């Protein structure tokens, strides 16, 4: 665990105690009507990849429950749009934008220091930013592997190191949520690069959960399944020409749209997972069934992995 960001923990303004649940802790309620919102009121969340999709809805959900949000995204326009949505609903001061490429460790470290200095140590950190690459292992280039590992795995590592150090040093608990995927435990011939990075995120989350338990910091791996988000329109289909890639993106977006599982529902599941301090939080029905199947019938899961879902 890096301590590079720890000195800034003392520099930030005082913050309310986390109303969520860390390992072995009960929710803290201070004033007001008892209920879910009282656990989140006045807390601070940092959400990466919050300029669209699941990350945007997580930011909006936290704000709806009374929390403050640092909306971090590689897209300045996307982050600003999310902040605008929160501000129009709740007024100024509930959300601020931050531009960061999570693949850049120095940028993530600087973000952690800036958040601590300007807003205080976060109560909740959601390492959500990610990209997708589909296609066979043979068709996936070294450059495509490098980029997806940099964002999906190293981005989570950087967020856990620098924000995790803040939470552990501050001594008031909190929660880290890392967005993995049902692909973390469901192998697929069509998603070797994506599934590999998400499996690594799942294992990292479980290891980190054990390490940070003594500091009262919970760690949850969020595992969505088929969710209708903009990631389908940006997926890289390895080994295809531009026309084929465009067609497959359209097909994938249409299929996910027909599935009809919205980012808002994922955000609601995240809230429940944080409140219950779950180690693994499968989201959609297929994510729940897949997790059970991976434990009870791994042979069936391996057989299903032979199906090419990109065609």
VOPAGU-2260 file (C-alpha; in pm, 1 decimal, decimal comma):
REM VOPAGU-2260
SITE   aa  ch    i         X         Y         Z
SITE  UNK   A    0       0,0       0,0       0,0
SITE  UNK   A    1     147,3     331,7    -104,8
SITE  UNK   A    2     176,7     606,3     153,3
SITE  UNK   A    3     254,4     874,1    -101,3
SITE  UNK   A    4     -80,8    1044,1     -53,4
SITE  UNK   A    5    -104,5    1001,4     322,9
SITE  UNK   A    6      37,8    1340,2     433,5
SITE  UNK   A    7    -250,4    1516,2     261,9
SITE  UNK   A    8    -500,9    1337,5     483,3
SITE  UNK   A    9    -445,3    1590,8     758,0
SITE  UNK   A   10    -471,4    1885,2     522,4
SITE  UNK   A   11    -833,9    1846,8     424,0
SITE  UNK   A   12   -1127,4    2002,1     608,6
SITE  UNK   A   13   -1307,8    1799,8     878,2
SITE  UNK   A   14   -1563,1    1557,6     742,8
SITE  UNK   A   15   -1854,3    1367,9     892,4
SITE  UNK   A   16   -1803,3    1007,7     994,4
SITE  UNK   A   17   -1886,6     753,2     727,6
SITE  UNK   A   18   -2242,8     633,4     762,8
SITE  UNK   A   19   -2179,7     321,2     561,4
SITE  UNK   A   20   -2065,3     -10,1     699,7
SITE  UNK   A   21   -1703,3    -118,7     714,2
SITE  UNK   A   22   -1583,7    -457,5     839,7
SITE  UNK   A   23   -1727,9    -515,9    1184,1
SITE  UNK   A   24   -1889,9    -169,4    1202,6
SITE  UNK   A   25   -2251,8     -68,0    1232,5
SITE  UNK   A   26   -2396,4     218,1    1027,6
SITE  UNK   A   27   -2371,1     551,7    1208,2
SITE  UNK   A   28   -2679,5     773,4    1210,8
SITE  UNK   A   29   -2662,7    1126,5    1339,2
SITE  UNK   A   30   -2987,9    1320,7    1355,4
SITE  UNK   A   31   -3273,5    1333,4    1110,6
SITE  UNK   A   32   -3513,9    1056,0    1025,6
SITE  UNK   A   33   -3350,0     712,7    1045,4
SITE  UNK   A   34   -3310,0     546,1     709,0
SITE  UNK   A   35   -3083,3     489,1     412,9
SITE  UNK   A   36   -3018,3     856,8     333,8
SITE  UNK   A   37   -2891,4     925,6     686,6
SITE  UNK   A   38   -2605,7     685,1     625,7
SITE  UNK   A   39   -2483,4     883,1     326,3
SITE  UNK   A   40   -2568,0    1241,3     424,3
SITE  UNK   A   41   -2263,3    1466,9     396,7
SITE  UNK   A   42   -2026,3    1188,4     294,2
SITE  UNK   A   43   -1774,1    1224,5      13,3
SITE  UNK   A   44   -1740,9     987,4    -282,9
SITE  UNK   A   45   -1486,9     975,8    -563,8
SITE  UNK   A   46   -1609,2     796,7    -876,8
SITE  UNK   A   47   -1388,3     734,7   -1180,1
SITE  UNK   A   48   -1539,7     685,1   -1522,6
SITE  UNK   A   49   -1825,8     904,2   -1399,7
SITE  UNK   A   50   -1865,8    1096,9   -1723,0
SITE  UNK   A   51   -2119,1     847,3   -1858,3
SITE  UNK   A   52   -2289,2     514,6   -1803,3
SITE  UNK   A   53   -2260,5     331,6   -1472,8
SITE  UNK   A   54   -2018,7     582,6   -1322,3
SITE  UNK   A   55   -2252,1     872,7   -1394,6
SITE  UNK   A   56   -2545,7     695,9   -1231,5
SITE  UNK   A   57   -2337,8     605,4    -926,1
SITE  UNK   A   58   -2247,3     972,8    -886,6
SITE  UNK   A   59   -2612,4    1075,4    -919,7
SITE  UNK   A   60   -2724,3     807,9    -673,6
SITE  UNK   A   61   -2473,0     919,7    -410,4
SITE  UNK   A   62   -2587,8    1280,1    -453,0
SITE  UNK   A   63   -2953,0    1175,5    -427,8
SITE  UNK   A   64   -2872,8    1014,0     -92,0
SITE  UNK   A   65   -2715,6    1332,7      39,4
SITE  UNK   A   66   -2350,2    1276,5     -42,0
SITE  UNK   A   67   -2095,0    1489,2    -223,5
SITE  UNK   A   68   -1922,1    1355,0    -533,0
SITE  UNK   A   69   -1594,1    1407,8    -713,6
SITE  UNK   A   70   -1681,4    1318,2   -1072,5
SITE  UNK   A   71   -1360,8    1190,7   -1233,4
SITE  UNK   A   72   -1334,2    1100,0   -1599,7
SITE  UNK   A   73   -1088,5    1113,2   -1887,0
SITE  UNK   A   74   -1348,6    1319,8   -2075,3
SITE  UNK   A   75   -1372,9    1677,2   -1950,6
SITE  UNK   A   76   -1704,8    1722,3   -2130,3
SITE  UNK   A   77   -1848,4    1401,8   -1984,1
SITE  UNK   A   78   -1746,0    1492,2   -1629,3
SITE  UNK   A   79   -1889,6    1841,9   -1668,1
SITE  UNK   A   80   -2218,9    1701,9   -1796,5
SITE  UNK   A   81   -2251,7    1472,6   -1495,0
SITE  UNK   A   82   -2179,5    1761,9   -1258,7
SITE  UNK   A   83   -2440,8    1970,2   -1438,4
SITE  UNK   A   84   -2700,6    1693,9   -1395,7
SITE  UNK   A   85   -2629,4    1673,5   -1022,1
SITE  UNK   A   86   -2625,5    2051,6    -982,3
SITE  UNK   A   87   -2958,8    2097,4   -1159,0
SITE  UNK   A   88   -3115,1    1846,4    -922,1
SITE  UNK   A   89   -2945,8    1941,7    -593,4
SITE  UNK   A   90   -2789,1    2283,5    -640,1
SITE  UNK   A   91   -2421,0    2383,4    -645,6
SITE  UNK   A   92   -2155,6    2226,9    -428,8
SITE  UNK   A   93   -2275,0    1866,6    -441,9
SITE  UNK   A   94   -2051,8    1759,0    -731,9
SITE  UNK   A   95   -1719,6    1872,4    -876,9
SITE  UNK   A   96   -1547,1    1754,9   -1192,5
SITE  UNK   A   97   -1194,4    1618,7   -1221,4
SITE  UNK   A   98   -1021,1    1514,4   -1542,2
SITE  UNK   A   99    -796,5    1210,4   -1499,6
SITE  UNK   A  100    -663,8     922,0   -1707,6
SITE  UNK   A  101    -659,4     637,3   -1456,1
SITE  UNK   A  102    -385,6     464,1   -1655,3
SITE  UNK   A  103    -152,1     748,9   -1550,9
SITE  UNK   A  104     -36,2     679,8   -1195,4
SITE  UNK   A  105     100,9    1030,8   -1142,3
SITE  UNK   A  106    -235,4    1176,1   -1242,8
SITE  UNK   A  107    -423,8     949,1   -1000,9
SITE  UNK   A  108    -181,0    1032,6    -720,0
SITE  UNK   A  109    -226,9    1403,3    -787,9
SITE  UNK   A  110    -604,9    1359,4    -786,1
SITE  UNK   A  111    -593,6    1185,1    -448,0
SITE  UNK   A  112    -382,7    1463,5    -300,5
SITE  UNK   A  113    -606,8    1732,8    -447,2
SITE  UNK   A  114    -925,7    1568,7    -322,2
SITE  UNK   A  115    -785,6    1532,2      29,2
SITE  UNK   A  116    -663,1    1890,6      37,7
SITE  UNK   A  117    -975,7    2051,8    -106,8
SITE  UNK   A  118   -1258,9    1825,3       7,2
SITE  UNK   A  119   -1127,6    1589,0     273,7
SITE  UNK   A  120   -1057,0    1217,1     276,0
SITE  UNK   A  121   -1327,1    1028,7      82,9
SITE  UNK   A  122   -1571,3     792,0     247,8
SITE  UNK   A  123   -1630,7     599,5     -73,6
SITE  UNK   A  124   -1399,4     543,3    -370,7
SITE  UNK   A  125   -1539,6     374,5    -680,5
SITE  UNK   A  126   -1275,6     262,7    -928,6
SITE  UNK   A  127   -1514,0     229,2   -1220,1
SITE  UNK   A  128   -1333,5     352,7   -1532,7
SITE  UNK   A  129   -1288,4      83,4   -1793,9
SITE  UNK   A  130   -1277,5      -5,9   -2162,1
SITE  UNK   A  131   -1366,2    -317,2   -2361,8
SITE  UNK   A  132   -1183,3    -522,7   -2622,7
SITE  UNK   A  133   -1359,8    -818,0   -2786,8
SITE  UNK   A  134   -1227,5   -1076,9   -3026,3
SITE  UNK   A  135   -1007,3   -1384,9   -3015,1
SITE  UNK   A  136    -673,5   -1400,4   -2836,4
SITE  UNK   A  137    -498,9   -1453,2   -3171,6
SITE  UNK   A  138    -655,7   -1138,6   -3317,2
SITE  UNK   A  139    -589,2    -914,2   -3016,1
SITE  UNK   A  140    -271,2    -715,7   -3068,0
SITE  UNK   A  141      -7,0    -639,3   -2807,4
SITE  UNK   A  142    -109,1    -273,7   -2823,5
SITE  UNK   A  143    -474,4    -363,2   -2751,2
SITE  UNK   A  144    -365,0    -579,4   -2460,5
SITE  UNK   A  145    -146,8    -301,7   -2325,4
SITE  UNK   A  146    -424,2     -43,1   -2334,4
SITE  UNK   A  147    -690,5    -257,7   -2170,2
SITE  UNK   A  148    -450,4    -369,9   -1897,4
SITE  UNK   A  149    -343,2      -8,4   -1841,5
SITE  UNK   A  150    -701,2     111,9   -1793,5
SITE  UNK   A  151    -893,3    -184,2   -1650,6
SITE  UNK   A  152    -625,9    -323,2   -1419,6
SITE  UNK   A  153    -359,8     -60,4   -1360,9
SITE  UNK   A  154    -629,0     206,3   -1331,7
SITE  UNK   A  155    -784,8      13,4   -1043,0
SITE  UNK   A  156    -443,4     -55,0    -889,0
SITE  UNK   A  157    -357,4     316,1    -897,3
SITE  UNK   A  158    -690,7     413,1    -744,2
SITE  UNK   A  159    -661,7     152,8    -468,8
SITE  UNK   A  160    -303,2     246,0    -385,6
SITE  UNK   A  161    -342,7     619,6    -358,0
SITE  UNK   A  162    -696,7     650,8    -226,6
SITE  UNK   A  163    -663,7     335,5     -16,3
SITE  UNK   A  164    -362,3     487,9     153,8
SITE  UNK   A  165    -569,2     792,8     244,3
SITE  UNK   A  166    -851,6     587,0     390,8
SITE  UNK   A  167    -622,5     358,4     588,4
SITE  UNK   A  168    -414,5     644,4     730,0
SITE  UNK   A  169    -716,2     853,9     824,0
SITE  UNK   A  170    -849,7     582,7    1051,2
SITE  UNK   A  171   -1223,6     641,4    1003,8
SITE  UNK   A  172   -1297,9     351,2     773,4
SITE  UNK   A  173   -1474,2     380,2     441,2
SITE  UNK   A  174   -1531,0     167,1     134,3
SITE  UNK   A  175   -1353,5      98,1    -193,5
SITE  UNK   A  176   -1563,4     -42,3    -476,8
SITE  UNK   A  177   -1386,6    -181,0    -782,0
SITE  UNK   A  178   -1594,5    -243,3   -1092,0
SITE  UNK   A  179   -1515,2    -592,1   -1217,1
SITE  UNK   A  180   -1764,6    -788,9   -1428,2
SITE  UNK   A  181   -1946,2   -1117,5   -1454,0
SITE  UNK   A  182   -1673,1   -1184,1   -1710,3
SITE  UNK   A  183   -1435,1   -1206,5   -1412,9
SITE  UNK   A  184   -1564,3   -1556,8   -1339,7
SITE  UNK   A  185   -1722,4   -1650,0   -1674,2
SITE  UNK   A  186   -1449,3   -1731,4   -1929,8
SITE  UNK   A  187   -1522,7   -1658,6   -2293,4
SITE  UNK   A  188   -1338,5   -1724,4   -2617,6
SITE  UNK   A  189   -1475,4   -1388,1   -2732,6
SITE  UNK   A  190   -1341,3   -1175,6   -2446,1
SITE  UNK   A  191    -997,0   -1300,8   -2341,9
SITE  UNK   A  192    -846,2    -957,6   -2280,8
SITE  UNK   A  193   -1148,7    -805,3   -2109,0
SITE  UNK   A  194   -1220,5   -1111,2   -1895,1
SITE  UNK   A  195    -855,7   -1139,2   -1789,5
SITE  UNK   A  196    -843,1    -780,9   -1663,3
SITE  UNK   A  197   -1174,8    -816,7   -1479,7
SITE  UNK   A  198   -1068,2   -1144,5   -1317,6
SITE  UNK   A  199    -757,3    -965,6   -1194,9
SITE  UNK   A  200    -971,0    -684,4   -1051,7
SITE  UNK   A  201   -1185,3    -939,1    -867,9
SITE  UNK   A  202    -884,8   -1109,5    -710,6
SITE  UNK   A  203    -719,7    -777,5    -627,8
SITE  UNK   A  204   -1036,7    -668,0    -450,8
SITE  UNK   A  205   -1048,6    -982,4    -238,4
SITE  UNK   A  206    -681,8    -956,2    -144,1
SITE  UNK   A  207    -715,3    -587,7     -60,4
SITE  UNK   A  208   -1027,9    -654,6     144,0
SITE  UNK   A  209    -824,3    -885,5     367,9
SITE  UNK   A  210    -543,0    -632,4     399,7
SITE  UNK   A  211    -761,5    -332,1     483,7
SITE  UNK   A  212   -1007,3    -505,4     716,0
SITE  UNK   A  213    -804,9    -405,0    1019,6
SITE  UNK   A  214    -831,4     -40,5     918,5
SITE  UNK   A  215   -1211,2     -61,3     897,9
SITE  UNK   A  216   -1206,3     -18,3     518,5
SITE  UNK   A  217   -1439,3    -241,3     319,5
SITE  UNK   A  218   -1360,1    -349,9     -35,8
SITE  UNK   A  219   -1628,3    -468,0    -276,6
SITE  UNK   A  220   -1596,4    -608,4    -628,2
SITE  UNK   A  221   -1898,5    -495,9    -830,1
SITE  UNK   A  222   -1981,2    -746,3   -1104,4
SITE  UNK   A  223   -2235,5    -624,8   -1360,3
SITE  UNK   A  224   -2349,1    -843,4   -1646,7
SITE  UNK   A  225   -2515,1    -715,6   -1964,4
SITE  UNK   A  226   -2586,5    -348,3   -1894,2
SITE  UNK   A  227   -2696,0     -90,0   -2149,9
SITE  UNK   A  228   -2408,8     160,8   -2136,0
SITE  UNK   A  229   -2199,2     358,7   -2388,2
SITE  UNK   A  230   -1913,6     107,5   -2354,5
SITE  UNK   A  231   -2072,9    -105,0   -2626,3
SITE  UNK   A  232   -2035,0     178,9   -2874,7
SITE  UNK   A  233   -1666,9     214,9   -2791,2
SITE  UNK   A  234   -1569,7    -152,6   -2775,3
SITE  UNK   A  235   -1269,1    -246,1   -2984,0
SITE  UNK   A  236   -1338,3    -561,1   -3190,1
SITE  UNK   A  237    -993,7    -703,6   -3253,6
SITE  UNK   A  238    -900,8    -826,3   -3598,5
SITE  UNK   A  239   -1178,8    -643,7   -3784,8
SITE  UNK   A  240   -1179,2    -369,1   -4043,1
SITE  UNK   A  241   -1356,1     -39,5   -3977,9
SITE  UNK   A  242   -1682,2    -139,3   -4145,4
SITE  UNK   A  243   -1705,7    -470,8   -3959,5
SITE  UNK   A  244   -1617,4    -306,3   -3631,1
SITE  UNK   A  245   -1888,0     -43,3   -3676,0
SITE  UNK   A  246   -2144,1    -310,8   -3758,2
SITE  UNK   A  247   -2052,0    -517,5   -3452,7
SITE  UNK   A  248   -2069,2    -214,4   -3228,6
SITE  UNK   A  249   -2419,4    -141,7   -3355,3
SITE  UNK   A  250   -2523,1    -502,3   -3303,8
SITE  UNK   A  251   -2380,6    -509,9   -2951,4
SITE  UNK   A  252   -2547,1    -181,1   -2858,6
SITE  UNK   A  253   -2880,7    -305,6   -2991,8
SITE  UNK   A  254   -2852,5    -634,5   -2800,3
SITE  UNK   A  255   -2766,0    -460,5   -2473,9
SITE  UNK   A  256   -3048,3    -214,3   -2529,6
SITE  UNK   A  257   -3294,8    -501,6   -2575,8
SITE  UNK   A  258   -3161,6    -656,8   -2253,9
SITE  UNK   A  259   -3285,6    -339,1   -2087,9
SITE  UNK   A  260   -3076,0    -341,3   -1769,5
SITE  UNK   A  261   -2999,3      22,9   -1694,7
SITE  UNK   A  262   -2701,1     188,5   -1525,1
SITE  UNK   A  263   -2944,6     330,9   -1267,8
SITE  UNK   A  264   -3020,0     -21,4   -1147,8
SITE  UNK   A  265   -2648,0     -95,7   -1120,7
SITE  UNK   A  266   -2600,7     216,1    -907,3
SITE  UNK   A  267   -2881,5     104,4    -677,4
SITE  UNK   A  268   -2715,4    -234,3    -638,4
SITE  UNK   A  269   -2388,2     -64,2    -552,5
SITE  UNK   A  270   -2555,3     133,7    -274,1
SITE  UNK   A  271   -2693,0    -185,1    -123,0
SITE  UNK   A  272   -2357,5    -360,1    -156,8
SITE  UNK   A  273   -2180,0     -77,6      26,7
SITE  UNK   A  274   -2438,9     -73,0     302,6
SITE  UNK   A  275   -2403,3    -448,1     350,3
SITE  UNK   A  276   -2023,9    -452,7     306,4
SITE  UNK   A  277   -2041,9    -729,3      45,0
SITE  UNK   A  278   -1711,3    -873,4     -80,6
SITE  UNK   A  279   -1858,5    -956,2    -423,7
SITE  UNK   A  280   -2169,1    -788,4    -563,0
SITE  UNK   A  281   -2309,5    -955,1    -875,9
SITE  UNK   A  282   -2565,5    -723,7   -1032,7
SITE  UNK   A  283   -2776,6    -866,6   -1313,2
SITE  UNK   A  284   -2953,9   -1203,0   -1312,3
SITE  UNK   A  285   -2690,9   -1353,8   -1540,9
SITE  UNK   A  286   -2416,6   -1228,5   -1308,6
SITE  UNK   A  287   -2582,3   -1401,7   -1012,2
SITE  UNK   A  288   -2642,1   -1725,5   -1204,9
SITE  UNK   A  289   -2292,7   -1715,3   -1351,8
SITE  UNK   A  290   -2129,2   -1677,8   -1009,8
SITE  UNK   A  291   -2326,5   -1973,2    -876,9
SITE  UNK   A  292   -2246,2   -2181,6   -1186,2
SITE  UNK   A  293   -1875,4   -2099,3   -1163,6
SITE  UNK   A  294   -1875,3   -2247,4    -814,0
SITE  UNK   A  295   -2107,7   -2543,5    -858,9
SITE  UNK   A  296   -2051,9   -2642,7   -1222,9
SITE  UNK   A  297   -1719,0   -2510,3   -1355,1
SITE  UNK   A  298   -1719,9   -2770,4   -1633,3
SITE  UNK   A  299   -2044,5   -2629,1   -1771,5
SITE  UNK   A  300   -1900,3   -2278,1   -1754,5
SITE  UNK   A  301   -1592,4   -2390,0   -1948,3
SITE  UNK   A  302   -1811,8   -2554,9   -2210,5
SITE  UNK   A  303   -2019,6   -2239,2   -2256,1
SITE  UNK   A  304   -1696,9   -2040,1   -2295,9
SITE  UNK   A  305   -1654,4   -2200,0   -2639,1
SITE  UNK   A  306   -1948,0   -2003,5   -2777,7
SITE  UNK   A  307   -1834,7   -1705,6   -2984,4
SITE  UNK   A  308   -2051,3   -1419,0   -2862,4
SITE  UNK   A  309   -1911,0   -1161,6   -3105,5
SITE  UNK   A  310   -2077,3   -1307,8   -3413,6
